[in-house]
Amino acid sequence: MTNLSVTLQEGETIQVPASTSVGKALAGLQSNKQQKRTIAARVNGIVVDLSTALEEDAVISPIQIETEEGLTILRHSTAHVMAEAVKDIFGPGVKVAIGPAIENGFYYDFLRDEPFSPEDFDRIEKRMEEIVASGAPFVRTEVSSTTAIDAFAAEGEKYKLELIRDLAVKTVSLYKQGSFTDLCRGPHLPNTTFIKAFKLLRVAGAYWRGDEKNDVLQRIYGTAFFDKKDLKKYLDALEEAKKRDHRRLGKELELFTTQDQIGPGLILWQPKGAQLRRLIEDYWKDEHYRHDYELLYTPHIARQDLWKTSGHLDFYAENMYSPMDIDEVKYQLKPMNCPFHIGIYNSRKRSYREFPIRWCELGTVYRYERAGALHGLLRVRGFTQDDAHIFCRPEQLEDEIFNILDLNLHILKTFGFAEYDIYLSTRPEKYVGSDDHWQQATDALKQALEKKNLSYQLDPGEGVFYGPKIDIKIKDQLGRSWQCSTIQVDFNLPERFQVTYTGADNQEHQPIMIHRALMGSLERFVGVLIEHYAGVFPLWFAPVQARLLNITDDQADYCEEVYSQMRKAGVRIEKDLRNEKLNYKIREAQLAKIPYMLIVGDKEKEDRTVTVRLRDGKNLPAMTISDFIRKVQEECRAGRGIEER
């Protein structure tokens, strides 16, 4: 019998007979403790089950339960167990679609006439526990596509038949545990007893294969962990996330709303939300002025020919709205601001002495999102990008990327985001421009990150059609990641629009164009801020900084005087002079998450002071109106980082 050489990634090597399973090979290489925690392995770079037979020399890297790969395998296997439980309880009339592991959990899609209910979840989980306790192995078999089609056709599993036919391969792999068999490439756990802690979370509608023309399926979401403590920690975080949901808080704090009559995905900013947005915009404009940017304003529509020249109609048409006829010429709502900035650049000849040119705009754009994808402020159809475009000479490119990164991280830090992940996204399958330009742009972004000592991950193929990009995903108080910032290098649009400048040699040259957004969009950024702070905003950008509360009607006239002075000094103040008990008014102000409550009774009126109460219930000593105004101004300056300059 032929022997194979099997090596652990760390270097230990043994000889095993051909067809030895990966699990048995690892048993000769690992300690017993390691074996108990190993659920799969990477063999010569490919992730496989422990039952996989070795047929050639191999380098093996064990996958253990504490790893991200291990969690993914656990959740995929738990999805199969859930599907088995659903079929056992509700019978063969329920048809299964797909059931992958996803970030933080898994789902499975089902076709069923009746909707799943919370009571059904209890029954499904109970049956899953029985399946887990049975210790059923996950068994992989490879069969011909014809055999698989016959088997699934006999069960009426039409979605499996469609998948197999689309694969157009001779053989497929099936996985079976207990009474359930599914089309699957794996890998899976050795058996069901490795599943220690799981929870079904919710059900939602989903189109088969994401196509609105197809069947509407029911998608059951769940999560799984190897440890019950980890599950509890995750469920507690979910509850905290529900409390921070920007849609709920946006309604409670009267920040924004949407109306079906106006259209889904179109945001209506209420007075407090508009105030919050104004504060962010003013800060953004001030910071850009300090960093030598100039502000632009551009229209919301343009001739369709503009989008043909830019390439958006070739690469982005599915995200653009239908054209409209104006004076027998087709116009379209803008999905991007960049062609307008190029139009301003091309309004006259440019000299190399003007560079770099840094232009910024809070430009509202419109992009089509499916109704099912819309989500509060986070996924909308009309939004305002904090956009900027820099035109520079090739020798200036690296310094400009440095400057953008510095400004980007400074602004994020000022808003309370100190943790983030950085990704370098490279050329996608569909792209424009020369390979040389793509390589030059990618190298510039990479070198800038490395020279700034910023850790990053490669995100292959995720660049935009005209150039590579840096994406920065910020982390909120719950450790969740949010895509906001992006920096993109573009040789393509300057070429398409014949953008040039006169060089020192008196010849025409093509500049490099950098696209960048630091917050991504104001809508999305505000949504993230709401959830990050749970609506308890820092004083400097709190829509309402103080609420004035009188104890009795006797203080109403003095309160009006205080209110007027505060407003004139720029303090964002409200007044609550209703004939209600003070404790009731304090409670309402706390629920509105207002930083300061200014309480006025007879003594305060006589002394011409206010008693200051914090939203956490603590009281400060009474102070004069001017002292409180000064306190607010100093705290706001510190919050915006002005004292550091």
DOPA-931877 format. One record per residue (C-alpha): x, y, z; residue number from 1. Coordinates in Angstrom, 3 decimals, decimal comma. Example, Ala and Ser with C-alpha at 12.3 -4.5 7.8 and 13.67 -1.06 7.14 Angstrom:
<nutors>
east; north; up; resi
12,300; -4,500; 7,800; 1
13,670; -1,060; 7,140; 2
</nutors>
This chain:
<nutors>
east; north; up; resi
0,000; 0,000; 0,000; 1
1,266; 3,480; -0,902; 2
2,268; 5,710; 2,003; 3
1,691; 9,440; 1,999; 4
3,650; 12,188; 3,706; 5
1,407; 14,318; 5,937; 6
2,783; 17,497; 7,467; 7
1,325; 19,905; 9,981; 8
1,671; 23,519; 8,931; 9
4,073; 23,952; 11,869; 10
6,394; 21,315; 10,388; 11
5,736; 17,947; 12,122; 12
5,516; 15,095; 9,559; 13
4,267; 11,487; 9,599; 14
3,682; 8,743; 7,043; 15
0,146; 7,356; 6,592; 16
-1,412; 4,856; 4,150; 17
-3,259; 6,283; 1,149; 18
-6,997; 6,884; 1,731; 19
-6,401; 7,617; 5,425; 20
-8,959; 10,172; 6,635; 21
-7,814; 13,654; 7,573; 22
-9,068; 13,041; 11,118; 23
-6,951; 9,901; 11,549; 24
-3,887; 11,626; 10,099; 25
-4,316; 14,474; 12,562; 26
-4,644; 11,976; 15,400; 27
-1,026; 11,049; 14,752; 28
0,048; 14,688; 14,664; 29
-1,936; 16,415; 17,414; 30
-2,216; 16,158; 21,136; 31
-5,465; 14,700; 22,462; 32
-6,562; 18,150; 23,680; 33
-6,068; 19,637; 20,217; 34
-7,959; 16,748; 18,607; 35
-11,039; 17,396; 20,734; 36
-11,144; 20,990; 19,528; 37
-10,497; 20,228; 15,843; 38
-13,606; 20,121; 13,659; 39
-12,196; 20,373; 10,100; 40
-8,913; 21,087; 8,348; 41
-7,300; 22,949; 5,511; 42
-5,533; 20,418; 3,296; 43
-3,132; 21,870; 0,739; 44
-5,089; 25,115; 1,072; 45
-8,594; 23,620; 0,697; 46
-11,024; 23,388; 3,644; 47
-12,351; 19,829; 4,045; 48
-14,170; 17,573; 6,516; 49
-12,179; 15,402; 8,894; 50
-13,655; 12,360; 7,115; 51
-12,047; 13,335; 3,793; 52
-9,696; 10,620; 2,477; 53
-6,113; 11,676; 1,672; 54
-4,896; 10,581; -1,751; 55
-1,684; 12,607; -2,030; 56
1,012; 14,116; 0,155; 57
-0,525; 16,911; 2,150; 58
0,148; 19,884; 4,375; 59
-2,642; 20,066; 6,935; 60
-3,757; 23,051; 8,999; 61
-6,334; 22,056; 11,651; 62
-9,443; 24,227; 12,035; 63
-10,463; 24,449; 15,676; 64
-13,628; 25,574; 17,372; 65
-12,307; 28,891; 18,662; 66
-11,555; 30,213; 15,151; 67
-13,700; 32,240; 12,737; 68
-13,505; 29,381; 10,235; 69
-14,668; 27,007; 12,959; 70
-17,667; 29,223; 13,746; 71
-18,596; 29,369; 10,071; 72
-18,596; 25,576; 9,820; 73
-20,622; 25,294; 13,042; 74
-23,259; 27,714; 11,771; 75
-23,504; 26,049; 8,375; 76
-24,015; 22,683; 10,074; 77
-26,608; 24,178; 12,438; 78
-28,508; 25,499; 9,403; 79
-28,752; 21,917; 8,113; 80
-30,019; 20,747; 11,491; 81
-32,653; 23,497; 11,444; 82
-33,758; 22,424; 7,953; 83
-34,083; 18,820; 9,140; 84
-36,179; 19,951; 12,117; 85
-38,473; 22,044; 9,884; 86
-38,997; 19,134; 7,494; 87
-39,635; 16,726; 10,391; 88
-42,257; 19,003; 11,975; 89
-44,050; 20,461; 8,956; 90
-43,695; 17,569; 6,529; 91
-42,638; 17,093; 2,913; 92
-44,884; 19,951; 1,745; 93
-42,186; 22,388; 2,915; 94
-39,500; 22,870; 0,259; 95
-35,951; 23,938; 1,067; 96
-33,834; 26,395; -0,896; 97
-30,401; 27,438; 0,415; 98
-28,990; 27,659; 3,936; 99
-25,564; 29,305; 4,261; 100
-23,577; 30,591; 7,210; 101
-23,515; 34,387; 7,320; 102
-21,841; 36,961; 9,539; 103
-22,894; 36,224; 13,133; 104
-25,177; 33,333; 12,218; 105
-26,996; 31,452; 9,480; 106
-30,299; 31,274; 7,626; 107
-32,335; 28,824; 5,603; 108
-34,961; 29,650; 2,988; 109
-38,198; 27,654; 2,877; 110
-41,290; 27,579; 0,694; 111
-44,328; 27,049; 2,927; 112
-47,949; 28,112; 2,478; 113
-48,406; 29,222; 6,101; 114
-46,123; 31,790; 7,755; 115
-43,762; 30,657; 10,503; 116
-44,671; 32,030; 13,945; 117
-42,759; 32,522; 17,241; 118
-44,572; 29,423; 18,541; 119
-43,132; 27,494; 15,586; 120
-39,655; 28,612; 16,632; 121
-40,115; 26,892; 19,997; 122
-41,089; 23,637; 18,291; 123
-38,230; 23,864; 15,785; 124
-35,635; 24,523; 18,508; 125
-36,909; 21,605; 20,579; 126
-36,603; 19,249; 17,595; 127
-33,133; 20,652; 16,841; 128
-32,046; 19,809; 20,387; 129
-33,186; 16,208; 19,838; 130
-31,227; 15,994; 16,576; 131
-28,129; 17,467; 18,245; 132
-28,367; 14,946; 21,107; 133
-28,601; 12,037; 18,626; 134
-24,979; 12,576; 17,595; 135
-25,801; 12,076; 13,907; 136
-22,701; 12,301; 11,708; 137
-22,547; 14,699; 8,752; 138
-21,825; 12,318; 5,877; 139
-20,594; 13,555; 2,505; 140
-21,203; 11,592; -0,688; 141
-20,375; 12,424; -4,262; 142
-22,937; 11,320; -6,849; 143
-23,661; 11,978; -10,494; 144
-25,815; 14,985; -11,256; 145
-28,347; 12,636; -12,843; 146
-28,633; 10,618; -9,620; 147
-29,020; 13,794; -7,552; 148
-31,683; 15,162; -9,909; 149
-33,669; 11,914; -9,687; 150
-33,469; 11,936; -5,870; 151
-34,535; 15,569; -5,443; 152
-37,217; 15,269; -8,138; 153
-38,773; 12,397; -6,188; 154
-39,025; 14,724; -3,166; 155
-40,362; 17,652; -5,194; 156
-37,374; 19,827; -4,223; 157
-37,567; 22,127; -7,247; 158
-34,961; 24,603; -6,008; 159
-32,334; 21,878; -5,705; 160
-33,107; 20,759; -9,243; 161
-32,609; 24,288; -10,544; 162
-29,285; 24,639; -8,721; 163
-27,947; 21,338; -10,037; 164
-28,950; 22,138; -13,611; 165
-27,324; 25,566; -13,378; 166
-24,102; 24,024; -12,072; 167
-23,826; 21,991; -15,297; 168
-21,324; 19,535; -13,777; 169
-21,105; 15,756; -13,953; 170
-20,993; 15,152; -10,210; 171
-22,222; 16,978; -7,114; 172
-21,667; 16,539; -3,395; 173
-24,497; 15,782; -0,969; 174
-24,503; 15,954; 2,819; 175
-26,739; 13,844; 5,001; 176
-27,397; 13,959; 8,718; 177
-30,261; 11,997; 10,222; 178
-33,240; 12,108; 7,845; 179
-32,072; 15,188; 5,929; 180
-30,030; 15,285; 2,719; 181
-28,968; 18,487; 0,992; 182
-26,980; 19,593; -2,001; 183
-23,886; 21,134; -0,413; 184
-20,162; 21,535; -0,954; 185
-19,444; 21,595; 2,813; 186
-17,464; 21,252; 4,921; 187
-19,412; 20,302; 8,047; 188
-18,854; 19,260; 11,646; 189
-17,948; 15,619; 12,372; 190
-21,357; 15,145; 14,039; 191
-24,218; 17,060; 15,615; 192
-22,919; 16,850; 19,216; 193
-20,452; 19,660; 18,440; 194
-23,457; 22,017; 18,313; 195
-23,657; 23,377; 21,870; 196
-25,650; 26,613; 21,756; 197
-28,038; 28,024; 19,171; 198
-31,038; 30,323; 18,862; 199
-33,548; 31,081; 16,117; 200
-33,905; 34,843; 15,806; 201
-36,427; 35,982; 13,236; 202
-38,159; 35,235; 9,954; 203
-38,219; 37,468; 6,890; 204
-39,348; 37,304; 3,297; 205
-36,808; 36,633; 0,557; 206
-37,099; 36,195; -3,195; 207
-35,625; 32,993; -4,576; 208
-32,172; 33,924; -5,847; 209
-32,875; 37,573; -5,031; 210
-35,103; 38,032; -8,081; 211
-38,445; 39,798; -7,577; 212
-39,944; 37,714; -10,379; 213
-39,314; 34,491; -8,442; 214
-41,088; 32,771; -5,528; 215
-41,280; 34,566; -2,185; 216
-39,653; 32,324; 0,419; 217
-39,550; 32,482; 4,208; 218
-36,036; 33,006; 5,546; 219
-35,440; 31,849; 9,111; 220
-32,396; 33,464; 10,694; 221
-30,490; 31,967; 13,608; 222
-27,124; 31,963; 15,297; 223
-24,905; 29,348; 16,933; 224
-21,855; 29,220; 19,161; 225
-19,675; 26,515; 20,657; 226
-20,342; 27,889; 24,139; 227
-23,577; 28,966; 25,857; 228
-21,812; 31,939; 27,447; 229
-20,854; 33,225; 23,999; 230
-24,450; 32,787; 22,838; 231
-25,761; 34,736; 25,824; 232
-23,240; 37,501; 25,227; 233
-24,357; 37,749; 21,611; 234
-28,071; 37,751; 22,472; 235
-27,466; 40,455; 25,089; 236
-25,682; 42,511; 22,413; 237
-28,668; 42,027; 20,102; 238
-30,981; 43,374; 22,786; 239
-28,705; 46,369; 23,242; 240
-28,683; 46,873; 19,467; 241
-32,496; 46,902; 19,460; 242
-32,454; 49,649; 22,077; 243
-30,050; 51,626; 19,880; 244
-31,950; 51,045; 16,612; 245
-31,772; 54,403; 14,842; 246
-35,242; 53,935; 13,341; 247
-36,849; 53,659; 16,778; 248
-34,723; 56,424; 18,315; 249
-35,181; 58,623; 15,257; 250
-38,929; 58,484; 15,821; 251
-38,759; 58,905; 19,611; 252
-36,329; 61,836; 19,410; 253
-38,182; 63,369; 16,438; 254
-35,123; 63,410; 14,187; 255
-36,445; 62,087; 10,866; 256
-39,350; 60,310; 9,259; 257
-40,385; 58,701; 5,973; 258
-43,824; 58,759; 4,353; 259
-45,202; 56,238; 1,847; 260
-47,063; 59,070; 0,160; 261
-43,718; 60,749; -0,595; 262
-41,838; 57,543; -1,343; 263
-39,805; 54,882; 0,482; 264
-36,128; 55,589; 0,987; 265
-36,648; 59,371; 0,896; 266
-35,852; 61,023; 4,221; 267
-37,798; 63,875; 5,790; 268
-35,637; 65,670; 8,343; 269
-37,638; 67,003; 11,286; 270
-36,469; 70,185; 13,086; 271
-34,234; 68,384; 15,604; 272
-32,789; 66,116; 12,917; 273
-32,230; 69,092; 10,653; 274
-30,410; 70,826; 13,505; 275
-28,217; 67,753; 14,022; 276
-27,477; 67,640; 10,310; 277
-26,664; 71,372; 10,207; 278
-24,161; 70,978; 13,040; 279
-22,421; 68,130; 11,226; 280
-22,410; 70,056; 7,952; 281
-21,010; 73,223; 9,572; 282
-18,226; 71,252; 11,249; 283
-17,478; 69,463; 7,963; 284
-17,262; 72,749; 6,051; 285
-15,042; 74,373; 8,689; 286
-12,616; 71,444; 8,699; 287
-12,407; 71,396; 4,922; 288
-11,742; 75,120; 4,789; 289
-8,915; 74,622; 7,306; 290
-7,478; 71,899; 5,057; 291
-7,490; 74,123; 1,946; 292
-10,615; 72,810; 0,206; 293
-13,059; 75,021; -1,688; 294
-16,816; 74,440; -1,603; 295
-18,916; 73,680; -4,699; 296
-22,638; 73,355; -5,429; 297
-23,941; 71,430; -8,451; 298
-27,364; 70,508; -9,954; 299
-29,401; 67,380; -9,233; 300
-29,912; 66,405; -12,891; 301
-27,891; 66,412; -16,088; 302
-28,231; 65,453; -19,720; 303
-28,084; 61,727; -20,270; 304
-25,081; 62,212; -22,576; 305
-23,014; 63,239; -19,536; 306
-23,541; 59,806; -17,979; 307
-22,644; 58,145; -21,279; 308
-19,345; 60,007; -21,356; 309
-18,610; 59,219; -17,693; 310
-19,327; 55,514; -18,195; 311
-22,094; 55,350; -15,607; 312
-24,658; 54,216; -18,186; 313
-22,382; 51,304; -19,089; 314
-21,408; 50,278; -15,563; 315
-24,020; 51,734; -13,214; 316
-27,296; 51,926; -15,148; 317
-29,156; 49,487; -12,868; 318
-28,625; 51,924; -9,983; 319
-29,814; 54,982; -11,915; 320
-33,370; 56,246; -12,299; 321
-35,159; 56,354; -15,643; 322
-34,492; 59,352; -17,867; 323
-36,907; 62,249; -18,218; 324
-37,552; 64,367; -21,318; 325
-36,877; 68,095; -21,031; 326
-37,148; 70,133; -24,254; 327
-36,943; 66,846; -26,166; 328
-33,579; 66,066; -24,528; 329
-33,126; 63,193; -22,065; 330
-31,961; 64,082; -18,548; 331
-31,269; 61,838; -15,546; 332
-30,999; 62,291; -11,804; 333
-27,376; 62,213; -10,751; 334
-26,020; 59,108; -8,978; 335
-22,623; 60,795; -8,554; 336
-21,203; 64,313; -8,256; 337
-17,889; 63,748; -10,024; 338
-18,853; 64,668; -13,637; 339
-20,143; 68,031; -12,387; 340
-16,837; 68,793; -10,672; 341
-15,059; 67,902; -13,894; 342
-17,389; 70,330; -15,677; 343
-16,243; 73,106; -13,352; 344
-12,602; 72,105; -13,915; 345
-13,070; 72,241; -17,691; 346
-14,705; 75,694; -17,532; 347
-11,265; 77,199; -18,255; 348
-7,674; 76,200; -18,914; 349
-5,639; 75,099; -15,882; 350
-1,952; 75,508; -15,079; 351
0,308; 73,163; -13,151; 352
0,846; 76,037; -10,708; 353
-2,772; 75,723; -9,471; 354
-2,324; 72,134; -8,269; 355
-3,423; 70,477; -6,151; 356
-7,039; 71,597; -6,627; 357
-9,258; 70,406; -3,761; 358
-13,013; 70,796; -4,230; 359
-15,705; 69,541; -1,871; 360
-19,502; 69,385; -1,953; 361
-22,335; 68,124; 0,182; 362
-24,023; 66,840; -2,944; 363
-27,360; 65,007; -2,923; 364
-27,467; 62,006; -5,268; 365
-30,137; 59,454; -6,187; 366
-29,598; 55,719; -6,556; 367
-32,080; 52,920; -6,970; 368
-32,333; 50,500; -4,059; 369
-34,822; 47,643; -3,968; 370
-37,660; 48,205; -1,538; 371
-36,600; 45,185; 0,532; 372
-33,088; 46,595; 0,961; 373
-34,188; 49,992; 2,312; 374
-33,334; 50,432; 5,983; 375
-33,984; 53,700; 7,790; 376
-31,121; 56,118; 7,199; 377
-28,663; 53,362; 6,336; 378
-30,040; 52,352; 2,913; 379
-31,977; 55,083; 1,123; 380
-32,729; 56,246; -2,409; 381
-31,721; 59,868; -2,043; 382
-28,741; 60,867; 0,098; 383
-26,135; 63,574; 0,511; 384
-22,529; 62,537; 0,014; 385
-19,762; 64,410; 1,799; 386
-17,966; 64,379; -1,490; 387
-14,648; 65,809; -2,627; 388
-12,436; 65,571; -5,678; 389
-8,769; 66,416; -5,810; 390
-6,953; 67,087; -9,066; 391
-3,200; 66,687; -8,767; 392
-0,011; 66,013; -10,663; 393
1,465; 62,484; -10,460; 394
4,250; 63,578; -8,114; 395
1,643; 65,015; -5,714; 396
-0,506; 61,876; -5,503; 397
1,096; 60,272; -2,458; 398
1,039; 63,468; -0,384; 399
-2,621; 64,027; -1,249; 400
-3,543; 60,524; -0,085; 401
-1,598; 61,235; 3,150; 402
-3,576; 64,445; 3,647; 403
-6,905; 62,726; 3,016; 404
-6,105; 59,955; 5,490; 405
-5,098; 62,504; 8,151; 406
-8,283; 64,544; 7,695; 407
-10,399; 61,401; 7,511; 408
-9,148; 59,878; 10,750; 409
-9,249; 63,260; 12,530; 410
-12,922; 63,793; 11,664; 411
-13,888; 60,250; 12,624; 412
-12,080; 60,615; 15,957; 413
-13,833; 63,915; 16,671; 414
-17,185; 62,150; 16,282; 415
-16,055; 59,411; 18,671; 416
-14,845; 56,682; 16,296; 417
-11,349; 55,622; 17,320; 418
-11,502; 51,999; 16,084; 419
-11,720; 51,045; 12,442; 420
-10,658; 48,482; 9,836; 421
-9,027; 49,544; 6,569; 422
-9,409; 47,678; 3,267; 423
-7,547; 48,126; -0,006; 424
-9,919; 47,160; -2,828; 425
-8,386; 46,133; -6,142; 426
-9,537; 45,913; -9,772; 427
-12,965; 44,302; -10,380; 428
-13,867; 42,066; -13,324; 429
-15,634; 44,899; -15,155; 430
-13,367; 47,933; -15,366; 431
-12,188; 50,716; -17,634; 432
-8,717; 52,133; -18,135; 433
-5,323; 50,623; -18,781; 434
-3,717; 47,964; -16,598; 435
-0,718; 50,261; -16,110; 436
-2,897; 53,021; -14,669; 437
-4,656; 50,540; -12,399; 438
-1,329; 49,273; -11,103; 439
0,004; 52,806; -10,570; 440
-3,124; 53,817; -8,654; 441
-3,156; 50,652; -6,532; 442
0,535; 51,058; -5,678; 443
-0,018; 54,668; -4,621; 444
-2,797; 53,726; -2,205; 445
-0,817; 50,805; -0,831; 446
2,360; 52,831; -0,294; 447
0,432; 55,609; 1,438; 448
-1,102; 53,152; 3,912; 449
2,232; 51,496; 4,589; 450
4,120; 54,765; 5,045; 451
1,424; 55,927; 7,487; 452
1,871; 52,610; 9,364; 453
-1,832; 51,838; 8,963; 454
-2,774; 48,167; 9,034; 455
-5,035; 47,097; 6,188; 456
-6,525; 44,061; 4,501; 457
-6,686; 43,378; 0,766; 458
-10,207; 43,177; -0,668; 459
-9,587; 41,643; -4,118; 460
-11,891; 42,665; -6,941; 461
-13,929; 45,157; -4,888; 462
-12,646; 48,358; -6,489; 463
-15,006; 50,607; -8,462; 464
-15,076; 50,329; -12,250; 465
-12,786; 53,350; -12,734; 466
-10,169; 52,719; -10,050; 467
-8,932; 51,031; -6,844; 468
-9,937; 52,376; -3,452; 469
-9,299; 52,468; 0,277; 470
-12,358; 51,776; 2,416; 471
-12,480; 52,555; 6,138; 472
-15,041; 50,699; 8,236; 473
-15,596; 52,326; 11,608; 474
-16,556; 50,387; 14,733; 475
-19,286; 51,554; 17,073; 476
-19,797; 51,044; 20,818; 477
-21,056; 47,494; 20,199; 478
-18,078; 46,577; 18,018; 479
-20,143; 46,563; 14,822; 480
-18,485; 47,686; 11,585; 481
-19,961; 50,388; 9,349; 482
-18,729; 51,282; 5,873; 483
-18,308; 55,057; 5,673; 484
-15,073; 56,448; 4,270; 485
-13,643; 55,776; 0,832; 486
-10,642; 57,098; -1,137; 487
-10,486; 56,306; -4,873; 488
-7,755; 57,062; -7,414; 489
-9,051; 57,662; -10,948; 490
-7,178; 57,992; -14,238; 491
-10,281; 57,115; -16,237; 492
-12,620; 60,113; -15,915; 493
-9,891; 62,679; -16,701; 494
-9,230; 60,710; -19,880; 495
-12,931; 60,371; -20,814; 496
-13,580; 64,083; -20,293; 497
-10,242; 65,210; -21,786; 498
-9,172; 66,876; -18,555; 499
-5,754; 68,521; -18,971; 500
-3,470; 71,167; -17,542; 501
-0,555; 73,105; -18,950; 502
2,715; 71,859; -17,483; 503
5,988; 73,639; -16,815; 504
7,085; 72,426; -20,269; 505
4,143; 74,347; -21,785; 506
2,642; 71,028; -22,934; 507
-0,777; 69,612; -22,060; 508
-0,846; 66,830; -19,426; 509
-3,585; 64,756; -17,811; 510
-4,030; 65,179; -14,053; 511
-4,898; 62,416; -11,607; 512
-8,303; 62,652; -9,981; 513
-8,977; 61,436; -6,438; 514
-12,557; 60,785; -5,315; 515
-13,178; 60,674; -1,573; 516
-15,976; 60,685; 0,965; 517
-15,196; 60,718; 4,675; 518
-18,629; 60,088; 6,189; 519
-19,972; 58,291; 3,132; 520
-23,330; 60,007; 3,271; 521
-24,875; 62,283; 5,873; 522
-27,915; 60,017; 6,154; 523
-25,898; 56,898; 6,841; 524
-23,459; 58,704; 9,126; 525
-26,271; 60,158; 11,224; 526
-27,833; 56,691; 11,465; 527
-24,529; 55,293; 12,713; 528
-24,118; 58,180; 15,180; 529
-27,591; 57,549; 16,613; 530
-26,788; 53,875; 17,231; 531
-23,230; 54,552; 18,419; 532
-24,395; 57,015; 21,081; 533
-27,853; 55,461; 21,593; 534
-29,186; 58,975; 20,988; 535
-27,162; 60,394; 23,904; 536
-25,178; 62,825; 21,757; 537
-22,165; 64,813; 22,966; 538
-23,061; 68,389; 23,783; 539
-21,362; 69,926; 20,755; 540
-23,680; 68,271; 18,249; 541
-26,719; 67,552; 20,427; 542
-29,740; 69,041; 18,578; 543
-31,073; 70,379; 21,887; 544
-28,466; 71,235; 24,514; 545
-30,741; 72,354; 27,324; 546
-34,383; 72,404; 28,329; 547
-35,714; 75,122; 30,626; 548
-38,157; 73,928; 33,310; 549
-40,143; 76,155; 35,654; 550
-41,517; 74,909; 38,974; 551
-44,630; 77,123; 38,958; 552
-46,184; 79,745; 36,710; 553
-44,619; 82,426; 38,929; 554
-41,276; 81,894; 37,180; 555
-42,612; 81,950; 33,611; 556
-41,584; 85,542; 32,908; 557
-38,016; 84,979; 34,146; 558
-37,823; 81,755; 32,116; 559
-38,738; 83,682; 28,959; 560
-35,879; 86,088; 29,701; 561
-33,430; 83,202; 30,249; 562
-34,633; 81,499; 27,067; 563
-34,161; 84,651; 24,988; 564
-30,617; 85,294; 26,273; 565
-29,575; 81,685; 25,687; 566
-30,923; 81,650; 22,130; 567
-29,140; 84,903; 21,289; 568
-25,879; 83,424; 22,640; 569
-26,272; 80,381; 20,390; 570
-27,290; 77,823; 23,037; 571
-29,741; 75,318; 21,540; 572
-32,459; 75,498; 24,160; 573
-36,095; 74,491; 24,551; 574
-38,575; 75,567; 27,220; 575
-41,188; 73,502; 28,997; 576
-43,400; 75,919; 30,918; 577
-46,422; 73,650; 31,158; 578
-48,419; 73,454; 34,346; 579
-47,085; 69,967; 35,178; 580
-45,194; 68,523; 38,118; 581
-41,455; 69,167; 37,939; 582
-40,543; 65,484; 38,240; 583
-42,750; 64,695; 35,270; 584
-41,050; 67,356; 33,142; 585
-37,600; 66,171; 34,259; 586
-38,481; 62,614; 33,297; 587
-39,613; 63,730; 29,832; 588
-36,389; 65,694; 29,317; 589
-34,340; 62,645; 30,321; 590
-36,257; 60,433; 27,877; 591
-35,502; 63,026; 25,186; 592
-31,800; 62,560; 26,134; 593
-31,245; 66,315; 26,532; 594
-27,818; 67,037; 28,104; 595
-28,888; 69,781; 30,534; 596
-32,090; 70,649; 32,348; 597
-32,234; 74,195; 33,687; 598
-34,605; 74,360; 36,650; 599
-36,053; 77,672; 37,779; 600
-37,925; 78,234; 41,043; 601
-38,493; 81,296; 43,173; 602
-34,928; 81,267; 44,532; 603
-33,381; 81,053; 41,067; 604
-35,639; 83,858; 39,881; 605
-34,637; 86,018; 42,825; 606
-30,896; 85,271; 42,418; 607
-31,107; 85,439; 38,604; 608
-29,579; 81,981; 38,276; 609
-30,563; 78,521; 37,044; 610
-30,105; 75,150; 38,748; 611
-28,400; 72,774; 36,348; 612
-29,345; 69,088; 36,250; 613
-27,535; 66,569; 34,000; 614
-29,375; 63,945; 31,983; 615
-27,850; 61,218; 34,195; 616
-29,628; 62,717; 37,224; 617
-26,698; 64,559; 38,805; 618
-27,070; 68,191; 39,858; 619
-24,556; 71,006; 39,421; 620
-24,459; 74,124; 41,612; 621
-26,706; 76,985; 40,564; 622
-25,056; 79,343; 38,084; 623
-25,771; 82,598; 36,326; 624
-27,022; 82,701; 32,765; 625
-23,657; 83,963; 31,512; 626
-21,773; 81,251; 33,410; 627
-23,931; 78,539; 31,862; 628
-23,500; 80,005; 28,387; 629
-19,728; 80,073; 28,915; 630
-19,790; 76,451; 30,134; 631
-21,665; 75,300; 27,029; 632
-19,358; 77,196; 24,693; 633
-16,207; 75,791; 26,322; 634
-17,557; 72,236; 26,296; 635
-18,496; 72,545; 22,618; 636
-15,073; 73,886; 21,694; 637
-13,429; 70,972; 23,487; 638
-15,755; 68,483; 21,792; 639
-14,877; 69,815; 18,354; 640
-11,180; 69,622; 19,226; 641
-10,667; 73,348; 18,930; 642
-8,571; 73,554; 22,125; 643
-5,947; 71,296; 20,556; 644
-5,107; 73,857; 17,873; 645
</nutors>
